[in-house]
Amino acid sequence: MKTLLALFAFAAAPVVSAQLTYPGGKGPGEGKHVVFLASDHEYRGEETCPALARILSKSHGFQCTVIFGLNAAGELEAGSSRISGLEVLKEADLLVIFARFLNPPAEQMAHLEDYLARGGPVVGLRTSSHAFKIPGDSPTAKYSFDSKVAGFEKGFGHHVLGNTWVGHHGDNHRQGTRIELVPAQKANPILKGVPDTAFCHAGGYVGKAAADFTVLATSQPLVSMDPKAEADPKKASMPCTWTREYSWSGGKKGRAFHSTQGASEDILDPGYRRLIVNGIFWAAGLEDKITPDLAVDFVGPYQPTTFSFDGCVKGVKPSDLEGFESPILPKAK
């Protein structure tokens, strides 16, 4: 009897899925599968990621899966380490990660380990330099932004994207950022159609370029949040967007594209949005498909939330974002 009751309770329990999929189709991304991992505490990666996924799916034919951090009720919870579905990385052609200080279950991290070991390309946005914060005695401690594990010092951000968390460059929430292309990289395919400057709401991060970086753009803090504001004379421009190759655990080399911006309001700027979409194409090995007029318009209503801690829209489930016409994000229930 107890066994039957236990089986009934298990069957009645809600199945929590962290997956949202937009179908592939005709276009340069046909046959390619992009997986997004979205769970950061502040910058509304849960809005940025599905918005980019829709553009890639509807306009360019990529199949896109978005995996969110959730609460126990299966609702979006910014910064939550409750994620499931990373086994889809087995069939992924690209990972786009927008995460901060996560400590996911070891069985989920095993799928990421396999993906990185095979050199799967990675696009990292904003806080993904410090995507993981994991205790030193954990079996996955080498991913932590402050890792001291031999051979994995400074963790995922440092070894894959090129930088771990270093610090802010400018007063976040009070100083906007002007993104400025590096003139010497104007012929780089990622910069096709990208204007010389773009505006991002998120403040700058300290970017330290290593010898193996190809720096594409720099971030200049402004004196205010006004896109037309003057540059802060006390703060020089810093590297903010670059490409590199990584090798994880001695595995195959893979492409990495990193931008220290990417907040939900940052992608309102069409120039910055184009830079990110082009970077995704490059990471996926489709640089020959990048054109100056590549479609980057939003698909469906996009109504981003001003980034802040505890600013995640409450009561939203991944299923609320299905299709191309549901708003990103719906208003709080």
ChimeraX attribute file (.defattr): number of C-alpha atoms within 10 A of each C-alpha:
attribute: neighborCount
match mode: 1-to-1
recipient: residues
	/A:1	6
	/A:2	7
	/A:3	8
	/A:4	9
	/A:5	10
	/A:6	11
	/A:7	11
	/A:8	11
	/A:9	11
	/A:10	11
	/A:11	10
	/A:12	9
	/A:13	8
	/A:14	11
	/A:15	10
	/A:16	15
	/A:17	17
	/A:18	23
	/A:19	20
	/A:20	23
	/A:21	22
	/A:22	24
	/A:23	18
	/A:24	21
	/A:25	17
	/A:26	13
	/A:27	15
	/A:28	17
	/A:29	21
	/A:30	15
	/A:31	13
	/A:32	18
	/A:33	24
	/A:34	28
	/A:35	26
	/A:36	32
	/A:37	25
	/A:38	29
	/A:39	33
	/A:40	28
	/A:41	22
	/A:42	21
	/A:43	30
	/A:44	29
	/A:45	30
	/A:46	33
	/A:47	23
	/A:48	24
	/A:49	28
	/A:50	29
	/A:51	26
	/A:52	22
	/A:53	27
	/A:54	28
	/A:55	22
	/A:56	28
	/A:57	27
	/A:58	22
	/A:59	21
	/A:60	20
	/A:61	22
	/A:62	26
	/A:63	24
	/A:64	29
	/A:65	28
	/A:66	24
	/A:67	27
	/A:68	35
	/A:69	24
	/A:70	24
	/A:71	18
	/A:72	10
	/A:73	12
	/A:74	21
	/A:75	21
	/A:76	25
	/A:77	27
	/A:78	27
	/A:79	29
	/A:80	21
	/A:81	21
	/A:82	20
	/A:83	24
	/A:84	20
	/A:85	17
	/A:86	23
	/A:87	16
	/A:88	17
	/A:89	22
	/A:90	12
	/A:91	12
	/A:92	20
	/A:93	20
	/A:94	26
	/A:95	27
	/A:96	25
	/A:97	26
	/A:98	29
	/A:99	32
	/A:100	26
	/A:101	21
	/A:102	24
	/A:103	23
	/A:104	18
	/A:105	13
	/A:106	12
	/A:107	12
	/A:108	16
	/A:109	18
	/A:110	14
	/A:111	17
	/A:112	18
	/A:113	16
	/A:114	16
	/A:115	25
	/A:116	25
	/A:117	17
	/A:118	16
	/A:119	21
	/A:120	25
	/A:121	26
	/A:122	28
	/A:123	25
	/A:124	26
	/A:125	26
	/A:126	25
	/A:127	28
	/A:128	29
	/A:129	31
	/A:130	26
	/A:131	28
	/A:132	26
	/A:133	20
	/A:134	21
	/A:135	15
	/A:136	15
	/A:137	9
	/A:138	12
	/A:139	11
	/A:140	22
	/A:141	21
	/A:142	24
	/A:143	30
	/A:144	29
	/A:145	29
	/A:146	23
	/A:147	23
	/A:148	15
	/A:149	16
	/A:150	8
	/A:151	13
	/A:152	19
	/A:153	18
	/A:154	23
	/A:155	29
	/A:156	26
	/A:157	24
	/A:158	21
	/A:159	21
	/A:160	26
	/A:161	27
	/A:162	25
	/A:163	23
	/A:164	25
	/A:165	19
	/A:166	13
	/A:167	10
	/A:168	12
	/A:169	20
	/A:170	24
	/A:171	16
	/A:172	16
	/A:173	14
	/A:174	15
	/A:175	25
	/A:176	29
	/A:177	32
	/A:178	26
	/A:179	26
	/A:180	21
	/A:181	23
	/A:182	16
	/A:183	10
	/A:184	9
	/A:185	14
	/A:186	15
	/A:187	9
	/A:188	11
	/A:189	20
	/A:190	26
	/A:191	24
	/A:192	18
	/A:193	17
	/A:194	21
	/A:195	15
	/A:196	14
	/A:197	14
	/A:198	21
	/A:199	25
	/A:200	25
	/A:201	27
	/A:202	28
	/A:203	24
	/A:204	30
	/A:205	26
	/A:206	18
	/A:207	24
	/A:208	14
	/A:209	16
	/A:210	11
	/A:211	8
	/A:212	12
	/A:213	18
	/A:214	18
	/A:215	20
	/A:216	22
	/A:217	24
	/A:218	23
	/A:219	30
	/A:220	28
	/A:221	31
	/A:222	26
	/A:223	21
	/A:224	18
	/A:225	19
	/A:226	14
	/A:227	16
	/A:228	12
	/A:229	15
	/A:230	13
	/A:231	18
	/A:232	17
	/A:233	11
	/A:234	9
	/A:235	13
	/A:236	13
	/A:237	21
	/A:238	20
	/A:239	25
	/A:240	25
	/A:241	27
	/A:242	22
	/A:243	22
	/A:244	20
	/A:245	20
	/A:246	24
	/A:247	17
	/A:248	21
	/A:249	13
	/A:250	12
	/A:251	14
	/A:252	14
	/A:253	17
	/A:254	19
	/A:255	21
	/A:256	28
	/A:257	25
	/A:258	29
	/A:259	26
	/A:260	24
	/A:261	26
	/A:262	26
	/A:263	28
	/A:264	25
	/A:265	21
	/A:266	24
	/A:267	24
	/A:268	20
	/A:269	13
	/A:270	17
	/A:271	20
	/A:272	21
	/A:273	20
	/A:274	24
	/A:275	25
	/A:276	26
	/A:277	20
	/A:278	26
	/A:279	26
	/A:280	27
	/A:281	22
	/A:282	22
	/A:283	25
	/A:284	22
	/A:285	14
	/A:286	15
	/A:287	17
	/A:288	11
	/A:289	14
	/A:290	20
	/A:291	14
	/A:292	13
	/A:293	10
	/A:294	15
	/A:295	15
	/A:296	20
	/A:297	15
	/A:298	20
	/A:299	22
	/A:300	15
	/A:301	14
	/A:302	20
	/A:303	16
	/A:304	21
	/A:305	18
	/A:306	18
	/A:307	20
	/A:308	12
	/A:309	13
	/A:310	13
	/A:311	15
	/A:312	25
	/A:313	19
	/A:314	16
	/A:315	16
	/A:316	19
	/A:317	22
	/A:318	20
	/A:319	15
	/A:320	15
	/A:321	19
	/A:322	15
	/A:323	16
	/A:324	17
	/A:325	12
	/A:326	15
	/A:327	19
	/A:328	22
	/A:329	23
	/A:330	18
	/A:331	12
	/A:332	9
	/A:333	7
